[in-house]
Amino acid sequence: INEGHNAYMISLEKNENNFEIWQTVLQLDIETKNYDNLLKESETALEIFPNQATFWYYNGTAHWFKKNYEEAAFALEQGKRILVNNPPFLGQFEAQMGDVYNALKQYSKSDAAFENALKLNPDNPHVLNNYSYFLSIRRKKLAKAEEMAKHLVTQEPDNPTYLDTYGWVLYAAQKFDEASINLEKAAKASPNSATITEHYGDVLFKTKKVEEAVIQWKKAKEL
């Protein structure tokens, strides 16, 4: 992949106005998780194509991964503003903005972005997972969070991340027996996840299984 990336960059040195090659280069940066390159190269692409929403999205994504949340929000807002007649891509913008504004603790903007994304695609797993989990952490709109997380595990009943989210939403709602069932499934499906193991320990403690809870907490600490 790196050789391909380098070949594309050589091609861009000869003709920097090739939109498709810039798009390919930035996608390669995403696939290889080279977020330094993604940030630098998306900024260069934007100098050439300032009115292309695609490159604002890549730039916002780069800033997100670099934890530059204010810059990420700015880039995504810019891209969303100039995006025309592309509902699926708009949904990607809204989903990413939901994550960014949550990180900025601008929760009303985060919720609004997630709601917009769900209007465009009610089955979006990224949004269903993150939105419901963020609500559970904040202990807000727990009935809605439970509905979304339940819908998520109905779509993918064996996904440990989604089972953990559903379990943690139920935990936040103090439905500890139901939470325990889902968190146990998640822990068995993903035994090397410190977060899931810790969550399972928490719910075991709430269901009066203290010794088992301590075992899971110790395991989580080791992980």
Contacts in CASP RR format, 6 or more apart in sequence:
PFRMAT RR
TARGET T0000
AUTHOR 0000-0000-0000
METHOD contacts of the structure
MODEL  1
INEGHNAYMISLEKNENNFEIWQTVLQLDIETKNYDNLLKESETALEIFP
NQATFWYYNGTAHWFKKNYEEAAFALEQGKRILVNNPPFLGQFEAQMGDV
YNALKQYSKSDAAFENALKLNPDNPHVLNNYSYFLSIRRKKLAKAEEMAK
HLVTQEPDNPTYLDTYGWVLYAAQKFDEASINLEKAAKASPNSATITEHY
GDVLFKTKKVEEAVIQWKKAKEL
1 28 0 8 1.000
1 31 0 8 1.000
1 32 0 8 1.000
2 32 0 8 1.000
4 28 0 8 1.000
5 25 0 8 1.000
5 28 0 8 1.000
5 29 0 8 1.000
5 32 0 8 1.000
5 37 0 8 1.000
8 21 0 8 1.000
8 24 0 8 1.000
8 25 0 8 1.000
8 28 0 8 1.000
9 25 0 8 1.000
11 18 0 8 1.000
11 21 0 8 1.000
12 18 0 8 1.000
12 21 0 8 1.000
12 22 0 8 1.000
12 25 0 8 1.000
16 48 0 8 1.000
17 48 0 8 1.000
19 49 0 8 1.000
19 52 0 8 1.000
22 41 0 8 1.000
22 45 0 8 1.000
22 48 0 8 1.000
22 49 0 8 1.000
22 55 0 8 1.000
23 54 0 8 1.000
25 41 0 8 1.000
26 38 0 8 1.000
26 41 0 8 1.000
26 42 0 8 1.000
26 45 0 8 1.000
26 55 0 8 1.000
26 58 0 8 1.000
28 34 0 8 1.000
29 35 0 8 1.000
29 37 0 8 1.000
29 38 0 8 1.000
29 41 0 8 1.000
29 58 0 8 1.000
29 62 0 8 1.000
30 38 0 8 1.000
30 58 0 8 1.000
30 61 0 8 1.000
33 65 0 8 1.000
35 62 0 8 1.000
35 65 0 8 1.000
35 66 0 8 1.000
36 66 0 8 1.000
38 58 0 8 1.000
38 61 0 8 1.000
38 62 0 8 1.000
38 65 0 8 1.000
39 59 0 8 1.000
39 62 0 8 1.000
39 63 0 8 1.000
39 66 0 8 1.000
42 55 0 8 1.000
42 58 0 8 1.000
42 59 0 8 1.000
42 60 0 8 1.000
42 62 0 8 1.000
43 59 0 8 1.000
45 52 0 8 1.000
45 55 0 8 1.000
45 58 0 8 1.000
46 52 0 8 1.000
46 55 0 8 1.000
46 56 0 8 1.000
46 59 0 8 1.000
49 55 0 8 1.000
51 82 0 8 1.000
52 82 0 8 1.000
53 79 0 8 1.000
53 80 0 8 1.000
53 82 0 8 1.000
53 83 0 8 1.000
53 86 0 8 1.000
53 89 0 8 1.000
53 93 0 8 1.000
54 89 0 8 1.000
56 75 0 8 1.000
56 76 0 8 1.000
56 78 0 8 1.000
56 79 0 8 1.000
56 82 0 8 1.000
57 75 0 8 1.000
57 76 0 8 1.000
57 79 0 8 1.000
57 89 0 8 1.000
57 92 0 8 1.000
57 93 0 8 1.000
57 96 0 8 1.000
59 75 0 8 1.000
60 71 0 8 1.000
60 72 0 8 1.000
60 75 0 8 1.000
60 76 0 8 1.000
60 96 0 8 1.000
60 100 0 8 1.000
61 72 0 8 1.000
61 96 0 8 1.000
63 69 0 8 1.000
63 71 0 8 1.000
63 72 0 8 1.000
63 75 0 8 1.000
64 72 0 8 1.000
64 96 0 8 1.000
64 99 0 8 1.000
64 100 0 8 1.000
64 103 0 8 1.000
67 103 0 8 1.000
69 100 0 8 1.000
69 103 0 8 1.000
69 104 0 8 1.000
70 104 0 8 1.000
72 96 0 8 1.000
72 100 0 8 1.000
73 97 0 8 1.000
73 100 0 8 1.000
73 101 0 8 1.000
73 104 0 8 1.000
76 93 0 8 1.000
76 96 0 8 1.000
76 97 0 8 1.000
76 100 0 8 1.000
77 97 0 8 1.000
79 93 0 8 1.000
80 90 0 8 1.000
80 93 0 8 1.000
80 94 0 8 1.000
80 97 0 8 1.000
83 89 0 8 1.000
83 90 0 8 1.000
83 93 0 8 1.000
87 120 0 8 1.000
88 120 0 8 1.000
88 121 0 8 1.000
90 116 0 8 1.000
90 120 0 8 1.000
91 116 0 8 1.000
91 117 0 8 1.000
91 120 0 8 1.000
91 121 0 8 1.000
91 124 0 8 1.000
94 113 0 8 1.000
94 114 0 8 1.000
94 116 0 8 1.000
94 117 0 8 1.000
94 120 0 8 1.000
94 127 0 8 1.000
95 113 0 8 1.000
95 114 0 8 1.000
95 117 0 8 1.000
95 124 0 8 1.000
95 126 0 8 1.000
95 127 0 8 1.000
95 130 0 8 1.000
97 109 0 8 1.000
97 110 0 8 1.000
97 113 0 8 1.000
98 109 0 8 1.000
98 110 0 8 1.000
98 111 0 8 1.000
98 113 0 8 1.000
98 114 0 8 1.000
98 117 0 8 1.000
98 130 0 8 1.000
98 131 0 8 1.000
99 110 0 8 1.000
99 130 0 8 1.000
100 110 0 8 1.000
101 107 0 8 1.000
101 109 0 8 1.000
101 110 0 8 1.000
101 113 0 8 1.000
102 110 0 8 1.000
102 130 0 8 1.000
102 134 0 8 1.000
104 110 0 8 1.000
107 138 0 8 1.000
107 140 0 8 1.000
110 134 0 8 1.000
111 131 0 8 1.000
114 127 0 8 1.000
114 130 0 8 1.000
114 131 0 8 1.000
117 124 0 8 1.000
117 127 0 8 1.000
118 124 0 8 1.000
118 127 0 8 1.000
118 128 0 8 1.000
118 131 0 8 1.000
121 127 0 8 1.000
123 151 0 8 1.000
123 155 0 8 1.000
125 152 0 8 1.000
125 155 0 8 1.000
125 156 0 8 1.000
125 162 0 8 1.000
128 148 0 8 1.000
128 149 0 8 1.000
128 151 0 8 1.000
128 152 0 8 1.000
129 149 0 8 1.000
129 152 0 8 1.000
129 161 0 8 1.000
129 162 0 8 1.000
129 165 0 8 1.000
131 145 0 8 1.000
131 148 0 8 1.000
132 144 0 8 1.000
132 145 0 8 1.000
132 146 0 8 1.000
132 148 0 8 1.000
132 149 0 8 1.000
132 152 0 8 1.000
132 165 0 8 1.000
132 166 0 8 1.000
132 169 0 8 1.000
133 145 0 8 1.000
133 149 0 8 1.000
133 165 0 8 1.000
133 168 0 8 1.000
133 169 0 8 1.000
135 141 0 8 1.000
135 142 0 8 1.000
135 144 0 8 1.000
135 145 0 8 1.000
135 169 0 8 1.000
136 142 0 8 1.000
136 145 0 8 1.000
136 149 0 8 1.000
136 165 0 8 1.000
136 168 0 8 1.000
136 169 0 8 1.000
136 171 0 8 1.000
136 172 0 8 1.000
137 172 0 8 1.000
139 172 0 8 1.000
142 169 0 8 1.000
142 172 0 8 1.000
142 173 0 8 1.000
143 173 0 8 1.000
145 169 0 8 1.000
145 172 0 8 1.000
145 173 0 8 1.000
146 166 0 8 1.000
146 169 0 8 1.000
146 170 0 8 1.000
146 173 0 8 1.000
149 162 0 8 1.000
149 165 0 8 1.000
149 166 0 8 1.000
149 167 0 8 1.000
149 169 0 8 1.000
149 170 0 8 1.000
150 166 0 8 1.000
152 162 0 8 1.000
152 165 0 8 1.000
152 166 0 8 1.000
153 159 0 8 1.000
153 162 0 8 1.000
153 163 0 8 1.000
153 166 0 8 1.000
153 182 0 8 1.000
156 162 0 8 1.000
157 163 0 8 1.000
158 189 0 8 1.000
159 189 0 8 1.000
160 185 0 8 1.000
160 186 0 8 1.000
160 187 0 8 1.000
160 189 0 8 1.000
160 190 0 8 1.000
160 193 0 8 1.000
160 196 0 8 1.000
161 186 0 8 1.000
161 190 0 8 1.000
163 182 0 8 1.000
163 183 0 8 1.000
163 185 0 8 1.000
163 186 0 8 1.000
163 189 0 8 1.000
164 182 0 8 1.000
164 183 0 8 1.000
164 186 0 8 1.000
164 190 0 8 1.000
164 193 0 8 1.000
164 195 0 8 1.000
164 196 0 8 1.000
164 199 0 8 1.000
166 182 0 8 1.000
167 178 0 8 1.000
167 179 0 8 1.000
167 182 0 8 1.000
167 183 0 8 1.000
167 186 0 8 1.000
167 199 0 8 1.000
167 203 0 8 1.000
168 179 0 8 1.000
168 183 0 8 1.000
168 199 0 8 1.000
170 176 0 8 1.000
170 178 0 8 1.000
170 179 0 8 1.000
170 182 0 8 1.000
171 179 0 8 1.000
171 183 0 8 1.000
171 199 0 8 1.000
171 202 0 8 1.000
171 203 0 8 1.000
171 206 0 8 1.000
176 203 0 8 1.000
176 206 0 8 1.000
176 207 0 8 1.000
177 207 0 8 1.000
179 203 0 8 1.000
179 206 0 8 1.000
180 200 0 8 1.000
180 203 0 8 1.000
180 204 0 8 1.000
180 207 0 8 1.000
183 196 0 8 1.000
183 199 0 8 1.000
183 200 0 8 1.000
183 201 0 8 1.000
183 203 0 8 1.000
184 200 0 8 1.000
186 193 0 8 1.000
186 196 0 8 1.000
186 199 0 8 1.000
186 200 0 8 1.000
187 193 0 8 1.000
187 196 0 8 1.000
187 197 0 8 1.000
187 199 0 8 1.000
187 200 0 8 1.000
187 216 0 8 1.000
190 196 0 8 1.000
191 197 0 8 1.000
192 223 0 8 1.000
193 223 0 8 1.000
194 220 0 8 1.000
194 221 0 8 1.000
194 223 0 8 1.000
195 220 0 8 1.000
197 216 0 8 1.000
197 219 0 8 1.000
197 220 0 8 1.000
197 223 0 8 1.000
198 216 0 8 1.000
198 217 0 8 1.000
198 220 0 8 1.000
200 216 0 8 1.000
201 212 0 8 1.000
201 213 0 8 1.000
201 216 0 8 1.000
201 217 0 8 1.000
201 220 0 8 1.000
202 213 0 8 1.000
204 210 0 8 1.000
204 212 0 8 1.000
204 213 0 8 1.000
204 216 0 8 1.000
205 213 0 8 1.000
END
